[in-house]
Amino acid sequence: MSHRKFEHPRHGSLGFFPRKRAARHRGKVKAFPMDDPSKPCKLTAFLGYKAGMTHIVRDVEKPGSKLHKKETCEAVTIIEAPPMVVVGVVGYVKTPRGLRSLNTVWAQHLSVESIGGQFEKLIKYATVIRVLAHTQIRRMKGLKQKKAHLMEIQVNGGTIAQKVEFAKSFFEKQIPIDAVFQKDEMIDIIGVTKGKGYEGVVTRWGVTRLPRKTHRGLRKVACIGAWHPARVSFTVARAGQNGYHHRTEMNKKIYKLGKAGQESHTAVTEFDRTEKDITPIGGFPHYGVVKDDYILIKGCCVGPKKRVVTLRQSLLKQTSRLALEDIKLKFIDTSSKFGHGRFQTTQEKQKYYGRLKA
């Protein structure tokens, strides 16, 4: 379409303005799920580290669909999530301007005599209880960083007194991923996308390239506005930072939960009994070996390898057929992700090639 006589849909969403580098490296939970006091106490979020991607084969259960009872191949992401350690509790009170922190109690101060009064203060006045938990980053051998990521995780369910007691019972104890999430659950992933640096308008906003003969370059916006108003509107596509933006992705289905030291940590399924670990041959590129607990989610997730991602329970009640489907994995691919992987295990490769020359 060479002319725009009737309509001109804009390039790029203004919902993600301004497109600048994220202020924080770890994804921030801006809203926790709605609290229901009639249910038992439970944590609502967790932290993990993106290891890499592979693919799985499974049977589709979707009556009426052409894929029903047929095999499908889907991309999955592995997120390593070692148990987190609870080191404190924070109470918030509701004010007309939103939540205000009332008090913070740290686990290291438990021996102090006045600590009991602080818990009573939380029970009496607080309306929201959150625990302070940190990751065990030193267990992740592929990461250079030694400093753990600390976050507040909201406790949902039960009365305020039960919430405080629940948080207190976990002080300086490890919380595994399966205490927060279950298989086949839909979760939200919050994180910072892969950084691309300073980029032009064609890549950053997807505007149309100008004709080949254009003077002074063609990957540009031809007109950046009228003479008056005598300034450039913020809605005009300009070059600048692309990537490293804070994003929330909703409705990622958990296909598998792997527990370290158990069979669930391997890539063995009911149909494929080959003894193999979840880590592909040669390790995940730019990451290494997954040794701790992990979750397998459908599709991709934000950020490069090693990026810390926040996993949050869904804000909505999931009712769709996709969300309620029971997933049975038939095969998990563990061939090398560095080149054209042909073998699932090193033993298989050795058997094929035989004894190589010394």
N, C-alpha and C positions, 0 to 999 in steps of 0.2 A: 504494500500500500504506500504509494509515493506521496499522497496528500492526506491531510487530516481535516476533512470538511465538517464532520459531524461530532466526532468524539476523540478524546485523547486520554486514555487511562494512564495514570502516572507510573513511572518506573520506581520500584522499591517502596516498601511499606514505611509510612511515617510513624507507625506504632512502636518502632524500635529506636526512635530518636533519643538522644544524640548518639551517632555511631562512633563512640570513642572507647578507649581501652577501659576495661573493667577496673573498678577501684579495689576489688579484693580478688585474690586468686582462688579462694574456696567459695563455691556456690552458696549464696545466702538463702535460707528458707524465709520467704516473705509472708507466708500464710501456712499455718498448720491445720490439719483436719479438724472438723467440728468436734467438740468434746461431748461425750454421752456418759453422764454419771452412773447410769444403770449398768454399764459394762465394767469388767475388771480392768485394773490399771495396766497400761501398756505404753511403751515408747513408740514414737511416730516417725522417727528418721534415723539415718545411719550414714556413715562415711565409707567410701571405697575408693580404689585406685584402678583406673582403666588399664587393662593388660593388653588387650588386642581383640581381633575378631577371627571367627572361623565360620563353618556352616554345618547345619544339621539336616537330617532327613526324618520326616515324620508322616504319619497318616492323618489326613484331614477329616474331622468329624463335623460336617456341615450339611445336614439333610436339605436337598433341593439344589445344592450347588453342583456344578460339573466336576468339582474337585472332590466331592464326597467319597470317602473310602479309597481315595487315591493318595499316592505319595507326593509330597512336596519338599522342595529343597529351600531352606531359608537361612539368611545370614543372622548370626548371633554375636553378641559382644560378651566378653568375659570381664567381670569387674571383681578384682580381689578385695576382700573385705575381712581383715583379721578382726578378732573381738575387740570392742572398744572398752575403755576403763572409765567408770564414773568417778569423778573427783570432787563433785560439789552439787549444790542445789540452789536454784534462784526462784524467788517468789515475786510475782507481779500483781499490782492492783490496777483496777480499771479506773480511768479518769476520763473527763469529757474530751481530752486530747489524745486518747489511746492508752496503751499500757505504760505503767511506770514501775521500774524495778524497786521492790520494797527492801529486799535483803538477800545477801548471798552467803551461804554457809559452805566452807571448804572442808573436805574430808580430813586434811592434816590438822585441823583445829579441834577435832573431836575430843581430845583429852582436856581441853579448856573447860572449866566449870560452868561458865556462862553460856555454853552452847545450847543447853536445854531450853533456855529462855528464848533463844533465836528461833528454834523450831516451833515453839508455842506461838511466837509472833507470826510466823508463816501460816500456821493453822488458823489463827484468829482473823487475820486481815487479808491474806493473799487470795486472789481469784484464779490465777494461772500458776502452775508449778512446772518448772523446766529443770532438767538435770544438766550439769556440765560434764561432758564426756570427751575424752581424747582418743585418737587412734594410736595403735602400737606400730609406729612407722619404722622402728629399728628392726622389726621382724621382716620387713620388705627389703630383701637384699639387693634388688635391682635399682632402688632409689638412693640418690646421693644424700638427700635431705635427712637430717637426724631429728629435727624439731617436729614434734607431733602436731597435728591439726586439732584444735579444740573447738567444740561447738555446743550450743544449747539445744537440747532435744526436749520437746514438750511431752509431758506425761498426760495421757488422756484416759478417762474412765475413773470411776470411784469418786468418793468425797475428797475434799482438800486434805483432811487428816490421813486418809488412806494413801493419797498421792505422796505426801511427805514421808510417810512410813515406807512406802514402796521405794522412793528415791534413796532414803537412808539405808535401806537393806542392801542396796547395790554399791554403797560407798567402797571404793578401792577394790571392786570386784569386776571381772570381765563379763561383758554382755556379748554373746555371739549373734551373728546375723539372723539366725533362725528364730531368735526371740522377738524379732521385729517383723520379719517378712516370711511368707510361706510360698511354696510353689504354686504356680498358676495365678498369683496375685498380680494386679495391675498397679504399677508404681510410677511416680514422677521422678525425673532425673534433673537435678539443678547443677549447673557448672558453667565454666568459662570456655568459650569455643577456641579453636586453634587460631593462633595469631598469624596474620598474613602481612603485617606492616603497612606501609603507605602505598595505596593503589589508586589508579585512575578511575574516571567515572564509568567507563564501559564495564570494567570488572566489578566495581563497587556497587553500582546502581543498575547495571544492565541496560543502559541507554543505547540507542542505535548508533552504529558507526556512521560517519559522514562519507560522502562519495570519495572515490580514490583520488581525484584531482584537487582535493581541498588544500588551500594554502595553509601553511603552518600546522600540519597534522590533522588526522581525521578521527582519533579516539577522543573526541571532545563533545561538549554540549555547544551547539551552534549559537544559541541565544540564551544568555543567563538572566534576561528580564528586560522590561520596558525602560524607557528613559526615566519616566516617573512612575512610581516612587523611586527616588534616586538612590536606591540601595539594593543589594541582592537579597531576595527572600530566602528564608531558611529552607523552604521546600524545594529549592533548585538543587539538582544533583551536582556535587562538587567532589574533587579528589580528596583523599584523606585516609585515615586509619580504617583498615578492614580486618575483621577477626578480633580475637581476644575480647569478645563481648559476653556479658552475663546473660544466660538463657535458661529457660525452664522447658523441658520436654515432657509432655503428659502421656499417660497410658502406655507404658512399656511393660510387656508381659514377662514375668519370670518363668523361664522354661526349666530351670534346674537350680538347686541349692547344693553346693559341694562342701562337705565338712572334712577338714584335715584329718587324716588317719583313718577315715572310713571309706567304704566302697563308693559312696556317693561322690567322693573327690575324684575318682577315676572317670574315664570316658566310656566305661563299659555300660552297655544297655541290655535290655531283655533280648534283643535280636542279635546284637553284635557282642559276643563274649570275649573278644580279643583283649588281653591284658594290656591296657595302655593308660597313661596318665592324661589329664586334660591338656597339659602343655604340649604343643606340637613338636615335631622333630626339630632340634636346633633352637628351641625356645621361641617365645613370642618376639618378633623383631623389635628392637629398641626397648625391650622390657626385661625378658629373661624367663625364669621359671616361676610358675604359680605354685607355691607351697602351702599357703594358708587357705582359709575358707573363701569361697567365691560364689558369685551368682552369675547365671547365664541369662541374659535378657534378649528378647527378640529385637532384631534390627541394630541400628547404630546408636551411639550416644555422643554427646558433645566432648570436644577436647582431644588433644593428642594422647599418645601412650604416657603412662605415669601420672596423668592429671588426676587430681583429687576431685571426686564427684559426690554430691550429696544425694542420697536416695531418700525419698519421702513417700509416705503412704498417700494414696490417692485422696483428693479432696471430695470426690463425688462418689455416690453409691453406684457401683458398676453393675449394669443390667444387660449390656449387649451380649449377643451370642458369642462374639469374639472373646470377651472378657471371661465368660463362664465356661469356655471350652476346656476340657481336660486334656492336657498335652502328654502324649506318650512318645518319647524320642526313640527312633529306631537306630540312628547312627549319628555319631559326632566325629567330625573330620579332625584328624591330628597330623595330617601330612605337613611337610615343611611349608612355612609361609614366606620363605625366602627363596624365590624361584618357583619352578613348576614342580610342586611336591607330588611324587608318584607313590610314596610308601607311607603306610600308617604308623609303622614302628621301625626302630633300627634293626630289629631281628629280621623283619620282612625284607629290608633292604640288603642285609648281609646274605640272606638265603638266595636272593635273586642274583647278586653279583658274584657270589662264591668267594673263595679265598683270593684276595688281591695280592699283587706282587709286593714283596717287602721293600 
